[in-house]
């Protein structure tokens, strides 16, 4: 159930392409139509990362996904390891991708920590996922109600304000019921290197002043790492926060990628994109760290209108 502060809301369930709140207690929504998907572990080091359903933290309801990346030895030549959930299909050319995250403590390291990817599958996506075709089958029996001001095109002009610089602390305590975790339905990532070229990555990154921020990387050689916004957005520690991306895959100058943190725009790029509505969307945790890292993920949605932090998934009686 996606929810935020009380605010005017509008029932726009027909605009949801796909969503999950993990209240089924498993990862089944990721493999349900439209398209294909699932949960995976990608072992690039000596230890195995993990992904599980848990009640330790939840943005809504009881459940979320807990992703743990294992530590890599210093100066290790191994690739960062991690875990995640992916949704692959033919989605609307212009769509919004929303994920809620919770970082429980400080993990001070200069290394990047990938948490969201919009990649391009080289293989043809499942034909059952029609472009622009919302599906009620995978919304877990609900419809999405959004803030009445949400629009079908990215509106960055009306999002006045700046994000405070959050002084990181590790005081947040996890919930008590870790026994509800399950690894059912978790599988290796299908050919992550050969078939899923890196395209758009959003990463958490620690800065020298102790701020955790979001770094955007476009894997194409002519773009690569985008400059950090000014002021630098800060990720809160021990609090849920929403990242939402507007992605228009047009191959000409109308292509666009806009990223919001807690409803405030932090990146807005207009450039040629992939030229295909086929998307490999991943909510993940890839960290090249010398210590294990933990992140929780909840309330994930793909929509043809903005979700916003106030968006909510209303389950009918």
C-alpha positions as CSV (number, residue, x, y, z in Angstrom):
1,X,0.0,0.0,0.0
2,X,1.6,3.2,-1.1
3,X,0.8,6.1,1.2
4,X,2.2,9.3,2.6
5,X,0.9,12.3,4.4
6,X,-2.7,13.1,4.2
7,X,-3.3,15.1,1.1
8,X,-6.0,15.5,-1.6
9,X,-5.9,12.3,-3.6
10,X,-7.3,11.2,-6.9
11,X,-8.2,7.6,-7.9
12,X,-6.1,7.0,-11.0
13,X,-5.8,3.2,-10.8
14,X,-6.1,2.8,-14.5
15,X,-2.8,4.7,-14.9
16,X,-0.8,2.1,-13.0
17,X,1.3,-0.2,-15.2
18,X,2.5,-2.4,-12.4
19,X,3.2,-2.2,-8.6
20,X,3.9,-4.2,-5.5
21,X,3.8,-3.5,-1.8
22,X,5.2,-7.0,-0.8
23,X,2.1,-7.7,1.3
24,X,1.8,-11.0,-0.4
25,X,4.8,-12.0,1.7
26,X,6.8,-13.0,-1.3
27,X,8.3,-11.8,-4.6
28,X,5.5,-13.1,-6.8
29,X,4.4,-9.7,-8.1
30,X,7.7,-9.3,-9.9
31,X,7.2,-12.3,-12.1
32,X,3.5,-11.6,-12.7
33,X,2.3,-9.8,-15.8
34,X,3.0,-7.4,-17.4
35,X,6.4,-8.6,-18.7
36,X,8.7,-10.9,-16.7
37,X,10.8,-10.5,-13.6
38,X,11.8,-11.8,-10.2
39,X,14.2,-11.5,-7.3
40,X,17.9,-12.4,-7.8
41,X,21.3,-12.6,-6.2
42,X,24.5,-11.7,-8.1
43,X,27.5,-13.1,-6.4
44,X,30.7,-11.2,-7.3
45,X,32.7,-11.9,-4.2
46,X,33.7,-14.7,-1.8
47,X,30.5,-14.4,0.2
48,X,26.9,-14.6,-1.0
49,X,24.6,-11.6,-0.8
50,X,21.0,-12.1,0.2
51,X,17.5,-10.8,-0.4
52,X,14.5,-11.7,1.7
53,X,11.0,-10.6,2.7
54,X,11.0,-9.1,6.2
55,X,9.0,-7.4,8.8
56,X,12.0,-5.6,10.3
57,X,11.0,-2.4,8.5
58,X,8.0,-1.4,6.3
59,X,7.0,1.8,4.6
60,X,3.4,0.5,4.5
61,X,1.7,-2.6,5.7
62,X,3.9,-5.3,7.4
63,X,6.4,-6.3,4.8
64,X,9.4,-5.0,2.7
65,X,12.4,-6.5,0.9
66,X,15.7,-6.6,2.8
67,X,18.8,-6.6,0.6
68,X,22.2,-7.4,2.0
69,X,25.5,-6.9,0.1
70,X,28.5,-8.8,1.5
71,X,31.9,-7.3,2.3
72,X,34.7,-7.5,-0.3
73,X,38.3,-7.7,0.7
74,X,40.3,-4.4,0.3
75,X,41.8,-4.0,-3.2
76,X,39.7,-7.0,-4.3
77,X,39.6,-7.5,-8.1
78,X,36.1,-9.0,-7.8
79,X,33.1,-7.2,-9.1
80,X,30.7,-5.7,-6.5
81,X,28.1,-8.2,-5.4
82,X,24.5,-7.6,-4.6
83,X,20.9,-8.6,-5.0
84,X,17.8,-7.0,-6.4
85,X,14.4,-7.4,-8.0
86,X,13.8,-6.8,-11.7
87,X,10.9,-6.1,-14.0
88,X,11.5,-6.5,-17.8
89,X,8.9,-5.7,-20.4
90,X,7.6,-3.2,-23.0
91,X,6.3,-0.3,-21.0
92,X,5.0,3.1,-22.1
93,X,7.6,5.2,-23.9
94,X,7.2,7.8,-21.1
95,X,6.6,6.4,-17.6
96,X,7.4,7.0,-14.0
97,X,9.4,4.5,-11.9
98,X,9.0,4.9,-8.1
99,X,10.7,3.1,-5.2
100,X,10.8,3.6,-1.5
101,X,14.1,2.9,0.4
102,X,15.3,2.7,4.0
103,X,19.0,2.9,4.9
104,X,19.3,1.8,8.6
105,X,22.7,3.1,9.5
106,X,25.8,4.9,8.2
107,X,28.1,3.0,5.9
108,X,31.0,5.5,5.4
109,X,32.8,4.6,2.2
110,X,33.8,6.4,-1.0
111,X,32.5,3.6,-3.1
112,X,29.3,3.9,-5.1
113,X,26.2,1.9,-4.0
114,X,23.8,1.2,-6.9
115,X,20.2,1.1,-5.8
116,X,18.2,1.7,-9.1
117,X,18.9,0.8,-12.7
118,X,17.0,1.5,-15.9
119,X,18.7,-0.7,-18.5
120,X,17.9,-1.9,-22.0
121,X,17.4,-5.6,-22.6
122,X,19.0,-6.9,-25.7
123,X,16.6,-9.8,-25.9
124,X,13.0,-9.1,-27.0
125,X,10.8,-8.6,-23.9
126,X,7.8,-10.7,-23.2
127,X,5.1,-10.0,-25.8
128,X,2.4,-10.0,-23.1
129,X,3.6,-6.6,-21.9
130,X,1.9,-4.2,-24.3
131,X,3.3,-0.6,-24.6
132,X,1.0,1.7,-22.6
133,X,-1.2,-1.2,-21.4
134,X,-1.8,-0.9,-17.7
135,X,-2.4,-4.2,-15.9
136,X,-4.5,-4.8,-12.9
137,X,-3.2,-8.3,-12.4
138,X,0.0,-7.3,-10.8
139,X,-1.2,-4.4,-8.6
140,X,-2.0,-7.0,-5.9
141,X,-5.7,-6.3,-6.0
142,X,-5.6,-2.5,-5.7
143,X,-5.7,0.8,-7.5
144,X,-3.3,3.7,-7.1
145,X,-4.6,7.0,-5.7
146,X,-2.3,9.9,-6.4
147,X,-2.0,13.5,-5.3
148,X,-4.5,15.6,-7.3
149,X,-1.7,17.8,-8.6
150,X,0.2,14.9,-10.3
151,X,0.6,15.4,-14.0
152,X,1.3,13.1,-16.9
153,X,4.5,15.0,-17.9
154,X,7.4,15.9,-15.7
155,X,6.8,19.2,-13.9
156,X,9.9,20.5,-12.2
157,X,8.9,24.1,-12.1
158,X,6.4,23.7,-9.3
159,X,8.6,21.7,-6.9
160,X,10.2,24.7,-5.1
161,X,12.4,23.9,-2.1
162,X,15.6,22.3,-1.2
163,X,16.5,19.1,0.7
164,X,18.1,19.6,4.1
165,X,21.6,18.2,4.6
166,X,21.0,15.2,6.9
167,X,23.7,14.6,9.5
168,X,24.1,10.8,9.2
169,X,23.7,8.8,12.4
170,X,23.2,5.2,13.1
171,X,20.6,5.5,15.8
172,X,17.7,4.0,14.0
173,X,16.7,0.6,15.4
174,X,15.4,-2.2,13.2
175,X,12.1,-3.9,14.1
176,X,12.0,-7.1,16.0
177,X,10.5,-9.8,13.8
178,X,13.3,-11.0,11.5
179,X,11.9,-14.5,11.7
180,X,9.4,-13.7,8.9
181,X,12.2,-13.5,6.3
182,X,12.0,-15.9,3.3
183,X,14.1,-16.5,0.3
184,X,11.4,-18.2,-1.7
185,X,11.5,-17.3,-5.4
186,X,15.1,-15.9,-5.4
187,X,17.2,-16.9,-8.4
188,X,20.5,-15.9,-10.1
189,X,20.2,-12.8,-12.3
190,X,19.8,-14.0,-15.9
191,X,23.0,-13.1,-17.9
192,X,23.5,-9.7,-16.3
193,X,26.6,-8.8,-18.3
194,X,25.8,-10.2,-21.7
195,X,22.1,-9.3,-22.1
196,X,21.5,-6.2,-19.9
197,X,23.9,-3.4,-20.9
198,X,24.4,-0.7,-18.3
199,X,22.4,2.4,-19.1
200,X,21.0,4.5,-16.3
201,X,22.3,3.9,-12.7
202,X,21.4,5.7,-9.6
203,X,23.8,5.2,-6.7
204,X,24.2,6.3,-3.1
205,X,27.5,7.9,-2.4
206,X,29.2,9.2,0.7
207,X,30.8,12.6,0.4
208,X,33.8,13.8,2.5
209,X,31.6,15.9,4.7
210,X,29.6,12.8,5.7
211,X,26.6,13.5,3.5
212,X,25.0,10.5,1.7
213,X,23.8,11.7,-1.7
214,X,22.5,10.3,-5.0
215,X,24.8,10.0,-8.1
216,X,23.4,9.6,-11.6
217,X,25.5,7.7,-14.2
218,X,24.5,7.3,-17.9
219,X,26.7,4.4,-19.1
220,X,27.1,5.8,-22.6
221,X,30.7,7.1,-23.1
222,X,29.5,10.6,-24.2
223,X,27.6,11.2,-20.9
224,X,28.9,9.1,-18.0
225,X,28.6,10.7,-14.5
226,X,26.3,13.7,-14.1
227,X,27.5,16.6,-11.9
228,X,26.0,16.6,-8.4
229,X,23.0,19.0,-8.0
230,X,23.5,22.3,-6.1
231,X,22.6,22.2,-3.3
232,X,23.7,18.6,-2.9
233,X,20.6,16.4,-1.9
234,X,21.0,14.4,1.3
235,X,19.7,11.0,1.9
236,X,18.1,10.6,5.3
237,X,19.4,7.8,7.6
238,X,16.9,5.7,9.5
239,X,13.9,7.1,7.5
240,X,12.0,6.0,4.5
241,X,12.6,8.1,1.3
242,X,11.2,7.9,-2.2
243,X,13.1,8.1,-5.4
244,X,11.0,8.6,-8.6
245,X,12.2,8.7,-12.2
246,X,10.4,10.0,-15.2
247,X,11.9,8.1,-18.2
248,X,11.0,9.0,-21.8
249,X,12.9,6.5,-24.0
250,X,12.7,8.7,-27.2
251,X,15.9,8.4,-29.4
252,X,15.9,12.1,-30.4
253,X,16.3,15.3,-28.4
254,X,12.9,14.8,-26.7
255,X,14.2,11.9,-24.7
256,X,14.2,12.8,-21.0
257,X,15.2,11.6,-17.5
258,X,14.0,13.4,-14.4
259,X,14.7,12.2,-10.9
260,X,12.9,13.3,-7.7
261,X,14.0,12.7,-4.1
262,X,11.1,13.0,-1.8
263,X,9.2,15.0,-4.4
264,X,12.0,17.5,-5.1
265,X,13.7,17.4,-8.5
266,X,17.4,16.7,-8.3
267,X,18.3,15.7,-11.9
268,X,16.6,16.7,-15.2
269,X,18.3,15.6,-18.3
270,X,17.0,16.0,-21.9
271,X,18.9,14.0,-24.4
272,X,18.5,11.0,-26.8
273,X,17.6,7.9,-24.8
274,X,17.4,4.2,-25.8
275,X,14.8,4.6,-28.6
276,X,12.9,1.5,-27.4
277,X,10.1,1.1,-24.9
278,X,11.7,-2.2,-23.7
279,X,13.0,-1.6,-20.2
280,X,14.9,-3.7,-17.6
281,X,14.0,-1.9,-14.4
282,X,15.9,-3.0,-11.3
283,X,15.5,-2.0,-7.6
284,X,18.7,-3.4,-6.2
285,X,21.7,-3.1,-3.9
286,X,25.2,-3.4,-5.4
287,X,27.9,-2.1,-3.0
288,X,31.7,-2.4,-3.4
289,X,32.3,-2.2,0.3
290,X,34.7,-3.5,2.9
291,X,31.7,-4.2,5.2
292,X,28.2,-5.6,4.7
293,X,25.5,-3.2,3.8
294,X,21.7,-3.4,4.3
295,X,18.9,-1.6,2.6
296,X,15.1,-2.1,2.7
297,X,12.8,-1.6,-0.3
298,X,9.1,-1.2,-0.4
299,X,6.1,0.2,-2.4
300,X,7.5,-0.1,-6.0
301,X,5.4,1.2,-8.9
302,X,5.6,1.9,-12.6
303,X,3.0,4.4,-13.7
304,X,1.9,6.6,-16.5
305,X,1.4,9.5,-14.1
306,X,3.6,10.7,-11.2
307,X,3.3,8.8,-8.1
308,X,4.7,11.5,-5.7
309,X,5.5,10.8,-2.0
310,X,1.7,11.2,-1.4
311,X,0.7,8.4,-3.9
312,X,-1.3,5.6,-2.4
313,X,-2.4,2.1,-3.4
314,X,-5.9,1.7,-2.2
315,X,-7.1,-1.8,-1.8
316,X,-10.9,-2.1,-2.5
317,X,-13.1,-3.7,0.2
